[in-house]
Each structure stands twice: as C-alpha cells, then as structure tokens.
Amino acid sequence: MQDNAAQNNSARTIHLADYQPFTHCVDQVDLTFRLHPTATRVLAKLALSPNPARPGHQDLRLNGIDLRLISARLNGAVLDLIADETGLTVPATLLPEGPFTLETEVEIAPAQNTALEGLYMSNGLYCTQCEAEGFRKITFYPDRPDVMAPFRVRIESDLPVLLSNGNPTGGEWVDPWPKPAYLFALVAGDLIATSADFTTASGRAVKLNIWVRPGDETRTDYAMDALIRSMRWDETAYGREYDLDVFNIVAVDDFNMGAMENKGLNIFNAKYVLASPETATDDDYARIEAIIAHEYFHNWTGNRITCRDWFQLCLKEGLTVFRDQQFSGDMRSHAVKRIEDVLTLRARQFREDGGPLAHAVRPDSFVEINNFYTATVYEKGAEVIGMLKRLVGDDGYKQALDLYFDRHDGQAATIEDWLAVFADATGRDLAQFKRWYEQAGTPRVTVKEDWDGAGTFRLTLSQVNPPTPGQPVKDAKVIPVAVGLLNPNGGEVLETTVLELTNSEQVFEFNGLAARPVPSILRGFSAPVVLEHAVDPTTRAFLLAHDTDPFNKWESGRALAKEILARMVTEGAAPGADWLEAMTQVAGDDSLDPAFRALVLRLPGEDDMAQTLFAAGHVPDPAAIHAARKRLGLALAERLAPALPGLLAGTVVDGPYSPDAKAAGKRALRLALLSLQTRLDAGAAASALFAQADNMTDEGGALACLLEQGIGAEELARFEAKWHGDRLVMDKWFSLQVLHAAPEALAGVVNRLTARPDFDMKNPNRFRSVMGMLAANHAGFHHADGAGYRLLADWLIKLDPLNPQTAARMSTGFESWSRYDADRQGMIRGELARMAAAPGLSRNLGEMVGRMLG
C-alpha cells in the first residue's frame, strides 16, 4: 500500500507552539480484527467524551489514511459520513454534549502495504508498526501521543498464534494501562516461542515469550538472557518493575526500525533477536543485548510515561538510550562502552549537527515526524541526560527520577515536566541548561593554559555555538567540563573535577602545585562538544601512556592519529614517530583491556577525517584521505611486524565460543591485529583464520581483512556457498563487498549485487546492506566520476513509492555535501534536485531533500 502522493506533498508544517489538547477524551478502545491479506476488516468501538481542557462543543476529527469506510455508528445510530484523504470528521452538530460511543468498520489490505507502517504482512506474518503515525492506517482514530486509553482487542483468524498488547483474557487481549495508539501492536502467524518465567521483586509472576518462525527457535537464548538481565537491572538500578502477566517479543524479517516498544508486545527486526555463534558476531550480540534492554526500559520511560506530542520525542528516546548505555556498561565495560558511544555520536550526530539537517534535540517544527528519529534526538538526547546527571550528582539524579515516576506515571509529559522534577528535587535552576534542548549545533570549547611558575595553574575555557539552519545566533550553554591534572611523572595531582562553563569565557584556577601539570580535559567526554586544545604530539603521547581516565587515554591516541593523517593529506608528511611508538606500547600492554587496545589501534575513519579537515579550513579530498589512511595502516603494520605473530597468539580464546565481554575483547584485538598482519603477508593469516573459524566474528572478520586489501575472492565465494540460505548472514556478505570495494570499482560492485535475484529492495535490511554501505564507502561514494551519487539517487527514487520512511533515512548519505569541492557539490546538488523533481515524491523524502538543498 503506497502513501498518497498528493496528500504527502501538500502536508503542512507542524509547529510546537501550536499545540492544543485534543477535543475529546478516549475512555476505552475495543478493536476486532478479521484478518485477510487483501481485505482485513477492522471494527473499532470508541468510548469518548468531551475534553474539559478544550471547552466548547466541537467537531470530532479522526485521523485515517488508505482506509475504506464500511460503516459508522454513533450511540448505535447509523451515520452518513464520507472520509477524506487524511481522516474522518464527525460534525459537532451530530455529537451529544456528554459521553458517547462511536463505532466504525473499515477495510485495509495488509499484503499491499509495502511502506511497513500500520498493519502489513512479512512473509505470511501479520505485523504492525504504529510509531509514529501508523495507527491511522489501521482505523479512524485521534492518532497522537497525548490521547491515552485502555485497549481491548479480539483477533479473528485461523492462524495458530494471535498476539496483541496486554494480558490474554477470554479470547481477547486486554491492556489495562492507558496508552497512545502508537504503542498498539498486533502479530498473527505461524510462530514458535522460546519461553521463560520471571518473578518480579514484589512477587508478580511473568511469562516471557520470544516468538520466531519455526526453525529459528535455536537462536533466541541470548535474547532471552538479555531480557531477564534487563528486567532485573531495571528493578535494582531504577526501582522499576514490570506490570503485566506476560511479556512477548516477536522477530520480524521486514521491519523499518531496529525494534519497537509496544506495551507488552515488543516487535523486533529479526537481526536484533536471532543469534548463534556461527551466524552472529560479537557486535551482533552486544547490539541484541542493548536493543532488548532499550525496548524493555521503554516500559516506564516511554509507555507508562509517554510524550505529550512528537516534539517531546527525546523525552522518551534520549532517556531510554541513556538507560541502555548504563546497562551495557554494567554488563560489559564502562570505559569501552563510552568510547564506542562517542564514536557513534561523532560519526552520526556531529555530522548531522554540522550540516543542513541540523535540528534541536527538541525541534520546534516538522513536516514528517519520521524524519526526526535521528541521532540528535537519540544519541545527543542521551548525552543531555548524562550531563544533567553529572551536574546534579548520583543522589540528585536518583531523587529526580523517583519524583518523575511518581509525578507523571500514566501521563503524556514534556521536557518542561522533566526539567521541573530535577529543579524540585535538587533546587537547581535549569533555565540555562534547557538551551541544550532548544539549540541545534555542536558547541566548540577552546582551552588555553597558563602556568605562573609559582604554583598556580589556570585554564581559560571559552565556548562558541556555531550557527545552524534557522538559528544564526546562540546563547551560552551550561557545559560540564570534567578535568584532571597529572604531574610530569604521570601521577594524578587533581582527581576528576567537573568545571561548569556557563559564560562565553571563564578562568578556572588551581593553586599549590609543585610543578606545571599536564591537564586532562573533558574526561569521560563529559559534554557533546568539539574540544579545541593545542597539544603537542609529545604531550598527547604522554597522556596516552599515563592518563588515568580511559576515555582521554584513548582520545589522546586518536587525536595523534588524526593530526598525522591530516598532515599526510595536506602536506604529504610521513607517519609520526611519536604515534608509532605509542601504538607499539599500547599493542603490547597486557595490563590493558583487549577491547580497549583494539579501539586504540583502530584508525580514524575516512568520513571522520573529512569532517576534521573541513573543520580546520581544508576542502577534503576523499581520494587523498583514502590513500593516506592506507599508508598509515601499512606504516603501523611494518612497525609492529616483529611483534605481530606473538601478539596474535596472545588473543586465542580457550574453550567454546562465548559472547561475554572478556572473550569478545580478545577477538576484537585479534581482528585489529589481523588487519595489520594482512597488509604484510598477502592474507595468509586471515585466510587461515577464515578456514578454521568456528564463529561468525572470526569468519566474517577474517573475510573483511582480506577484502580490505583487495583479495579474498575464494573466501567470498565459500562464504556465499555456505550461507546462501541464511538471510541475515547474507546481509553481511552484501555489506562487506560494498564497504570494502576499491573506490574505482564501487559502482560496478553495487550494480552486480543489485542485479542478483536475492537483492530485495522491499526488505529494509537487504536494501541497507547495499545502499547504506554505498554511502559508508567514503572514497568510493565520493569518487570524482559521481557514479556513487547517481546510484544512490536512482535507488532512492525507486524505493520511495514503496517505502518512503527507509528512502528518507537513507538519503542522509548526501547530508555532508557542502564539505567538498565545487565539482562534487555540483554533482550532489544535481542528484538532490533530480530526486526533488521525481513524480509523486513522498513527504518523507521530499522534506529531507528540501532541507539538504536549503
């Protein structure tokens, strides 16, 4: 079922300032589904009453898209109504002044719904996705998050498994907790469950089920374990218990997102549920753990307390991302998790903040809400929560969260409500802090040092908040800058202290020091800012060796590598001796966490370097960056060559495969070292590991090392022959080839893969496995011939009529176009203009293209 093009293109801009409560309250929802692939009937019975918050006798306007109205009744009397393209209006003249019941019957066609919003079919399985505005494709309803009601659902079908929200009661599903329509869920099909029992801290018995297609049940054990650990952690860390008798998860093949937190019935993209050592990597296991936790944690931060309107999306997503980051840190390594989170933030959110798609954590307007499920809302939203916790302390944070749950349970809340509980719990004025929610862009914090030679050391911190689209002038924010001081011997003379930068410039003084200290600035990445601090390579190497803060220890090595790469690109310089020596020390330091060592050895990415060079005033040359990165990797490999065999031997994991952090860390280090070794031995070690691998981490990692060096054709063919029947593993096969294709060969690789019969553009995972990697292959996508640009635009135009949401999200491959030279800018603008002119362009893709064109 396609979006109506006329409706999409005429969509108006929605503004936060225009919010008004809905005209009516929905007191009860009763739904009956008579399932059929092309003619599903949905009978809805709504108990409504006038909303006291909207005085006056007003029309009742219900949202609805692509619904065929069969009948409508008001208090049992037949209504003669005609639906329009976006909904159904019941005139006020027909409505009683008190409570009333409205019944509608509609027909929809799930099998034709390729947009994967509302009720659709995935390989014979009925499935729903209602966030953000998918419920209006199921029945006529006030589809907005501040309309909350208890639901009762009956599903009529001969399929063996019929699921919805809440508890199964007498052939129906009854959800006693009021919820907005975006949390509604239904699944029906031939499924099999892995089950477990859980008892909450207060003694409630809960049945846990993970539903999958027959044959996949052997790959659900880790997801179940992660769910149980998440439930127990939320009880101990936040005091939040589960509140229904059953908790269901369903794995679905065709899904636009990672997962969805529907009350009591989470629906997951299958790739974030199914795992076995042979088919899933360590990274897959870690993502499954984090996403299972994230969706479960939404039960309180998103479901029991939801958003008043979609402008408040960060209220549930930023907070829940922060909670799942805390959980993953507790389960694994806080230091490694923090580094990984910052890498993601810089790669996705900083890029977003620095381009035409920049928007505030809480935007003030939108055309298509699906376009604001972004790194800014999620990852930067989580960083804002982290800063708030850092400013008020652990005790203040706990008191505020307890007050938040007590005060707003069962409500649709706002950012103002959220900040008010912190102000009330801690007495802190957060008016200035609120700017983090209101202002787009990444602040730049500059540090200057002064040592008076007599025991006093001063740090001058200043902040600049760059202009972004629609926000040319910014006010100073509250920026928590965590600082430590080291003496010249590497000992810590000042433990981590949080400085609060609240003005454009401030001076902080430290007295009584015996010698000039070496400052460690922005420890733990205490704020999502760009730090500008002139540090020479020797000092960076010193911090890499001695800093007690794991994040800044890693950051020092990465900053060294970026400075070297920048000089190699712009000046033709040779790799720096300081960095090579520091990397040698880290690689051989068995006292360090292997996962941490792997992260230190990872070279900065090409897109990261393009942004770094652009910020420094250079026009980045993708081909030169690619070549410099290859030279630096070879130089590091040659420097470590004598030690590499011994280092690799030290990464062997004894015993059967386990996804635990210790074993995963060893494998991560092995693959980082193997990537270097492959530069020297023509792939001998990587081929050997591929041949003997008993897990996907080693098998896929060894294949990636080979492809990165332009070899491995035999292994690639063997991989395909072995895994051609596994859809999720074959997604990896597609991705690896595109990501590691030589720049000049990328277009040919993409054309070959998309011509295969198993390339299914209607499946979001398969489409992303090719088109997402096309944009991620920096030098290839930005090849001077422009073929990468044309390819991505061609496929987005093809996909948009079928799945506008995925097309819009994939269009962000173009968002950084303004970094590059005039020729590349012209080619990208041309492709954006071609997409903008495509007939019937959806409002999803249309809004994104329009914002990128400016």
N, C-alpha and C positions, 0 to 999 in steps of 0.2 A: 504494500500500500504506500503510495507516494504522497509526500506533502503537497498541498495545494499551492502551486506556484504563485497564483495571483494573491492569495492570502498572505504568503510569506513576504512577497516583495512590497506589499502595502502596509506591512507591520509598522506600528508607530514605536517611538522611543518611550520606554517606561522610566519614570523618574522616582527616586526615593522620596523626594519632597512631596509627591502627590499621593502618598499612601493614605488610604482611608479604610477603616474596618469594613468587612463585608456587610451587606444589607441584612442578612439573615443568619441565624444560628442553625447548625445542623445538629440535631439532638440524637439521631440514630440513623444508621445506614443498613439496609437489608438488600443484599445482592443475590441474584440467582443467575448462574451461567449455564446455558445449554450449548455445549461445545460442538463446533463443527468447523472444519478447516476454512471453508469459504462463506459460511452463514451462521456464525455464532450469535445466539440471542442473549442479550443482557437485560435482565429485568431489575430495575432499581426502585426501591421504596425508601424515600427520604422523609424523615420527620423533621419539620422545620418550624421556626418561629422567628418573629421579627427581632432584630438585634437592637437592644437598648442603646448600644453605642452609635447607632445610625438612626436617630429619630426621624419619624415621618413614614408615611405609607408609600413604599417604593416598589418598583418593578423587581422581579427576581430574574437575574441574569446568570445562566449556567453555561460553562464552557463545554464545547464539543466540536471535534474535528473528524471528518470522514465517518460520521455515524448516520445510518439510515433510520430515521424515526418511524417506528411502527405505531406506537400509541402513547398517549399521555393522559393521566387522570389526576384530578385534584379532589382530595377527600372522596374519592370514588367516582366522581363525575368526569365524563369524557371531555377533554379539551381539544379544541381545533387549533393546533399550533403548527407553524412552519419553521423549521430550523434554518439558520443561515450558515455561511461557511465556517464561522467560528463559534457557534453556540445556539442557545435557545433562550428566548425571553418569555417569561410569563408576566403579562402586564399587571400592574398594581390593581387595576380595576377588577381583576379576577381573583385577587388574593384576599382571604379573610384577615382581620386585624390581629387575630391571635394565632396559636399554633395550628399547623395544617400538615397534611401528608400529600406528597407529590410522588406519583408512580409513572415511570417511563419504561418503554421497551424499545430497544434499538437492535440493529443487526450490524455486525462487523465481520471482516474477512481476515483472520489471523495469518493464513497462509500467504496472503499477498502483501503482508506488512514487512517490506524489506528494510524499513528505517529502524527496526528493532526497538521501537518505542510504543508503549501501550501493550496490548496483548498480541503476541506474534508466535510463530512456530519456528523451532530449531530442530531440523531433522526428526520431525514427527512429535516433538515435545512442545506442548503449550507452555508459554512463559510470558511473564510481564516485566516491563521496566517502566516505572512511572515517574521517577525523578528525572527532570524537574517537572515537566508538564505533560507526562504521558497518559495520565488517567483520563484526560479529556478525549483520548482516542478509544476509550472503553465505554463510557457512558456520559450523559449530561450531568455536570457537577460543578460546584464552585471550586475549581482546581487551583487552590492557593494554600500555602502552608499554615496560615493562621486560622483556617477553618478545620477544626478538630472534632472528631466524633467516634464513638464506638461502632465497630462493624460486625455484622453477622453475614456469613457467606455460605451459599449452597452451590455445589458444582454437580451438574448432571452430565455424565459421560460414562461410557463403558470401559474407559482406560483404567488400568489397575491402581494407579496412585493419583490421588486428588488432594492437593495441598493449598492452604491459604494461611492468612495470619491468625495467630491466637491459639486457642485450645480446641481440639476436636470434641464436639459435643452433639450427640444425637444426629449424626449425619451432616452436621454443619460445622463451620469453623467460626468460633466466637472469640473476638478480641475485645476484652473488657476495657482496655486502655484507650482513651480517645487519641486518635491520630489523624494527621492530614492525609489527603488522598495520595500524595507522592510516596507514602510508605505502604500502600496497598500492594499485595503480591498474590499471584496465583500461578501454580505449576501443575500440569497434568501430563501423565505419560507412563511409559514402561520404564520404571526405575527400580533400583535396589538400594537398600540402606545399610550402611555401617552404623551401628548403634552403640550407645554407652549410657550409663546412668551417672548423674551428678547430684550431689546433695549440697545445697547452699549452706552458708554459715548459720542461718536461722532454722535449718532443717527441712526446707522445701525440697521435694524430690523432683528432679527434672530429667526428662528423657531427651537425649541428644541423638540426632539422626543426620547423617550426611548421605544425601541421595545422589546416585550416579547412574549412568547407563550400565546395564549388565555387562560384566567383563572388566569394568573399571574399579570395582569394589576393593581390589587388592592394593590400590594406590591411594587410599584415604586415611591410613593410620596416622600419618604425620599431621594431617589437618585436624583430626580428632584430638590428638595430643595437644596441638597448639590451642584448640578451642578450650579444652579443660584447663590448661595453664592460664589462659586469658581470663576465664571466669574466676579462677581462684585469685589471680593477681588483682583484679578489679575490686574484689572484696577486701583484700588486705591493704592495697595502696590507696583506694578511694572510698572504701566503705560501701560499694555499690553491689547489690545482689540482683540476680536475675528474677523476673517477676511473672513468668508463665510456667505452665506444666511441661511444655515441650519447646525445644529449640531445633529448628530444621535449617539445614544448608543444602542447596541444590547446585550441582555443577552443570553448566550450560555451555555448549560449544560456540554458539553465536551470541556474543554479548559486546556491547559498545564500550563498556567500562571494565574496571577490574572486578568490582563486586558491588552489591547493593544491600543496605542495612535494613530492609523491610522488617517490620516488627515481627519477631518470632520465625520469620522465613527469609533468611538471607539467600540471595541468588548470586552465584559466583561465576565468573569466567572460569571454565574448566582448568585453564593453565594455572590458576591460583588455588586449586584444590588437589589435583592429581599429582602424585609424586612417588617415584620409586628410585632407588639408587641408579638403576640402569637408564632411566628416562629423564630424570630431573637433576639439575646442577645444584651445587651448594647455594648459589644465588637464588635459584628457584625455591629451595627450602626456606631460605631466610625471608623471601617475599611472601610465601604462603603463611609463614608464622606471623608476619607483620600485618598482612591484609586480613587474615582471620581475626586477629586481635582488633584491628581498626573497626571492622564491621560490628564485632560484638560490643566494643566500647560505645558505639553509637547508641546502644540500647538506652543509655542515660544521656549522653551528650549528642543529642540529635533526635531521639524518639520520645523519651519521657519529657525532655525539654527540647523543643524544636525552634525553628526560625519564624519570626513574625512575618517576614517577607523574604524574597530571594536576595535582597541586598545584604541580608544578615548571614549569607551562606558561610562566611568564615567563622561565625559563632559556633557552628557545629563541626565544620571541617578542620579549621585551624586547631581547635581544642582537641579534637579526636586524633589528628595527626600527632600532636604533641604527646598525647597519652600513649599512642602506639610506639612512638620513639622511646619514651621512658621504658615501656615494657620490653622492647627489643634490647635496649641497653642492659636491663636487668637480666635478661635471658642469655646475653652474649657478652659483649664488651662495650662499655660506655664510650671508651676512647675511640675504638674503631667505628662504632655506630655514629658518633658525632662527626668524624671525618667524612664518612660516606654521605651523611645528610647534607653536609656543607658542599660536597662535590655536586650533589644533585641540585641544591639551591643555586649554586653559581652557574651550573650548566643550563638550567631551565629558567629559574626565576630572575636572575640578574640579567639574562639575555632578554627576557620579557620586559623588565623594568627599563631597559636601555633602548627600547625600540618603539615602533608605532602602536604596539598592543599594550603598552604600559597602562595600568589602572590601579586604583587604590585597593587595599585589602578589602575594604567595603566600598565598592563602586557606587556612584550616585545616579547612574543611568545604564540602561542596556536596551538592545533591540531583541536579542535572542539569549535567554538566560543560559542555555547550554554552552555558550561561548565563554562563560565566566567560571567554568570548572577548570581553574588554571593553577599554575604553580604559585601565583601570587596569593590566591585565596587559600590554598592548601599549605604549601611549604612556608611562604612568608607569614601566613596566618599563624602557623605553629611557632615560628621564630618570635612573633609578637607575644605569644603566651609565655615562651621561655624567658623573654626579657622581663615580663611582668613578674614572674616567679622570682627572678634574680633580684629585682628591686624590692619586693616585699618580704623575701626570705621564705624558707620552707614552712615555718609555722604560719606566717601570714597567708601563704598560698592555701594551706590546708583549711584554715578558718574561712577564707573566702569561698573555697569550693563547697564546703559543707553548707554555708549560707546560700550559695547559688542553688544547690539541690533542694534545700528546704523551702526556699522562697519561690522558686519557679517551676517546681515539679508540675507537670500537666499543662504547662503554658507554652505559648509561642513568644519567644523573647527577642531582645535586641542587644546590640553592642552597648547601648546605654545601660541596660539592665545588668549586663556582665560587668562593666566597669564600676557600677554602683555597689555591687557586693564587695568588691575589693576596697573601695573607699570606705564603706560602712564597717568592714571587718578590720581594716588596718588604720583607718584615719588618714589615709594618704590622699592628697589631691592629685587626680589623674587627668585633669583637663588638658595639660600639655601632652601627656602620654597618648591621649586619644588621637593625636595627629598621625600616629603610625597607622591607624585605621583609615584616615581620611586622605592622606597624601601619597601619591604614587612616587616611584623612583627609588633608587638606591643611594642613601647618603654617602658622602665621601668624607672620611675623618682623617685629618692631617695631624701628624705628631712631630713636634720639634723638641730636642733635648737641650738642656743647659746644665753644666756642672761648674760650680763656683770654685772648686779646688779646696774647699774648707768644710766639706761635709754636707752640703746642700745640693740636691739634685732636683731639677724642675722639668716637668713635662707640660708643654703647651699643646692643648688639644683644640682643634677647630673643626667645625662641620660646615659642609656645603651640601645643599639639597638641590640637585640639578632640575631644570625644567622638564616637564613631560607633557604629552598632548593634553591640552585643556587646563594645565596647571603650570603656568610660566613662573610663578613666584611661590616659594615655600617658606614656612616658618621653621625655626629651630625645633628639633625634637629632643626628647629625653633619650639619651643614648648611654646605656650602661657599658662602660669600658673596663673589663677585668684586666688588672695589671699585676705583674710580679717583678721583682728585681733580683738579679743574680750578681754575685761578686765576681771579680776577674778569674777566680779559681773554679767557678761553676757552682758554688754553693748559693743557696737561696737566702737573701737578706731581707726580703719582704715577701711573705706569702700572698697568695692571690687576694687582691683588694679590688672592689668594684668602685670605680670613679663614675660619677654621674655628670655627663656632659649635657648641660641644658641650655647653654648660650652658644652664640656663634663662635666664641673663643673663650677658653678658660685656662688658667695656670694652676697646676697641682704641684705641691712642694713636699719633698721628703728630706728630713733632716737627720743628722747624727750618723752619717755614713762614713766609713773609714776609707773608702776608695770609690772612684766613679763606677756606678753599677751598669750592668747591661740590662735594659728593660725588656720584658716580655709583654707585649701589648696585645690586647684583645684575646686573652686566654679563653679557651673553650669556644671561640667565636661567639663572644658574649652579645653581639648585636649584628644584624644583617647589613653590614656596611662594607665599603671598599676602604681599606686602610692604606694611607699614603705615608710611608715612614722610610726615610732614606737610611738604608742599612747596607754596609759594605759586605762583600762576599765572605770576608773572614769572620765577621760578626754573625752572619747567618749560619756559617759552618759551626761556630761556637754554640749557637742556640740549638742547632740540630744535635749536637753532641751532649749538651748539658741541660737544656730546658726541662723542668720537671712537669710542665704542662704538656700532655701528649699531643693535643691539637697543635700547639705552637711549635712543638718539636717537628711534627710533620710539615707544618706550614713553612718552616724555615727551609727545609729541603726543597719543597715545591717552588718557593719563591726563587731560590737559587737556580733551579732548572729553568724557570720561565725567563729569568734575566739572561741566562746563557742562550736560550733559544731565540730570544728577541735580538740579541747581538749577532747570532749566527744568521738570522734572516735579514737584518738591516745593514750589517757591517761585514758580513762574511767571516765573522770571527770563528776561532776554533773552540771546541768544548773546554769549559773551565776546569783547571786542575783542582781547585778547591772543592767543586761539586763532585768530581770523580772520586776524590779521596774520601769525602764524606759518605758517598754512596757505598764505597768499599767497606767502610767501617760499619755502616748500618746493615749491609747484607750479611756480614759475618758476626753480628752481635746476637748471640743466642739468648741473651737476657731479655731481649725484646720480643713481644708477642709476634709470632709469624705473620698474622694478618696485618699487623701494623707495618712490619717490614715490607710486605707485599705492596701496601699502599704507598710507602715512601719510594719504592723502586718504580712505581708506575709513572711514566712520563706524562706531562700535561697534554691534554687533547688538543687537536688542531683547531677546533672551534674556540676553545678557551684561549689559545694563543692569538687567534684572530681578534677576539674581543680585547685582549691585553694590549696588542699592538695598536688597535683602533683608539683605545682609551689614552694611549701615550702619544697620539697625534700622527700615527702612521696609517697609510692605506694598506691593509693586509693583502698579501699575495698568497692565495691558497696553495699554489704550486711550490712556492719558496718555503712556506711553512712545512709542507709535507716533506720536502727534501731535507730540510734542517732537522726535523724530528727523526727521520731515518738515520741521518748522520750521527745524531746524538745517541740514539739507541745502539748503533754499532760501536761508537766510542766506549760506551759503558760496558758493552759485552766484551770488547777487547781488554778493557781494564780488569774486568773480573774473570777473564778466561782461565787463569791458573786455578782459581778457587771454585769455579762453577761446578765441576764434577762432584767435589766434596760437599758443596752446599746443596746440590740436588739430592745427593744421597741422604742428607740430613732431614729431608722433607718426607721421607717414606712413612706412611701411616700403617702401623701394625694392626692386624685384626680386620674383621669385616667392616664394610662401609658404615659410617655414622655421620649424620649431618650436624653433629654438635660443633660448637664454636672452635674447640681446640683442634679437632681433625680438619675442619673446614679451613682454618687458618693455615695449617701446614700445606694443604692442597693449593691455597691461594698463593703462597710463597713459591711452591713448586712451579706453578704456571708462570709466575712473574720471572723466575729464573730461566725457565724453559724458553720463554720468548726471547731472552737474550742469547741462550745457547743456540737456538735455531738460526740466528744470524751468523753463527760461526761454523756449524757442522753440516750445512746443507740439509737440515731437517732430520738427521739420523736419530737424535734423541727423541724428538717429537714423534717420529714415525714409530719408534719402539714403544713409547708410552701409548700411542693410539692402538697399537696391535694388542697390547696386554691389558688395556684398561678394563676394569670391572664396574665402572661407574661413569655417568654422563659428564661429571665435572672434568675428569681426566680425558675422556674420549673427545668431548666437544672442545675442551681447552687445547688439547694437542692439535686437533684439526685447525683451530683458529691460529695457532702459532705457525703452522705450515702455510695456510692461505695468506697470512700477513706477509710472508716472504715470497709470495707468488709461486708456491709449489703446493703439492698435496693433491693433485688431480686423482691419483689412485685411491687415496684415503677418502676423498669426497665421494667417489663412486661407491666405495664399500659402505660408507655411511648411509647413502641412499638405499642401496640394496638391502641393508639390514633394517632400516627404519621406515621404509616407504609406506607401511600400513599404519603408522602412528602419527596422527595429525599434529600433535603438539611438538613432537620431536622433529618432524619435517619443517615446522615453522623455524626451528633453529637452523636447519640445513639451508633454507632460503636466506635467512638473515645473514649467516656467516659469509655466504658468497657475495652478497651485495656490500656488506660493511667492509670487507677486505679486498674488494676488487681494485685493481690498479686504476688510477684516475682516468686514464685514456680509454680503459675498457669498460667502465661502469655502465654506460648506456647499453652496450651490447649485452652485458650480463643481465640487466634488468629486462631487456626485450626478450632474451631467451627464456628467462624464468616466467615472465607473464604470459608467454605463449604456451606454456605447459597446461595440460588438462587439469592438473591438480592445483593450479592457481585460481582460487575462487575469490573474486573481488567482493562478493557479498558476505564473506566471513571476515570480520574485522581483524582477527588475529593474523590471518594469512595476508590480508592487504597491508597491515602494519609491518609484517615481517619483510616485505619488499620495499614499500614506499617510505616507511619510517627509516629504514636503513639507507635508502637512497639519499635522503636529506642528511643522515648522520655521517655518510662518507664525504667528509668536508671537501677534500681536494677534487673528488670526482664530481660531486654535485655542482661545485663552483668551477668546473673545468671551463676554460676560455671559450670552448665552442658552444656553450649554452645548452647542450643536449640534456643535461640533468634538469634544468629549469623546464624545458619543453615537456619532458617526460612526466614530471610531477604534475604540471598543469593539465596535461592530457588526461591523466588518470583521475584527477580530482573532478574534472568536468564530467567524466564518465560515471564516477561514483555518486556525485551529488544528487541526481534524481532518485537514487536508490537508498542512500544512507547519508543524509545531509550532515548529521552530527559527526560522523567519522571524517567526512570530507573536510569539514571546517577545522577539526582539530589537526588534521594532517597538513593543513595549509600553513601552519606556523613554520614550516621549513623555509618559508620566504621572509620571515619577520625581520631578519637581520640584514636585509638588502642594502641599507644605507651605509654599511661599513665599507663597501667595496668600491672598486674603480668605476669610472663613468661607463665603460662598456658593459660591465656586469650589471650595474644599476639599470642601464637602459634595457637590457635583456629581461631582467626580472620584472621591471615595471611593465614591459610589454606582455609578459605572461599573466601578470595580475590583471591588466586591462582586458586581456582575452577572456579570462575567467569572469570578470565583471560583466562582460557582454554576452555570456552564454545564455541561450534562451531558457526561461524558466528557472533561473538561478534561485536556490533556496535562500531564505533569510539567514540561515546559519552561515553558509559560505559567503553570501553577499555581504554580511556585516564584517566578517574577518577581512575580506579583500578590500572593502571600502576603507577600513581603518588602516590597513597597511599602505594603501595608496595615499591616505591622508586627505 
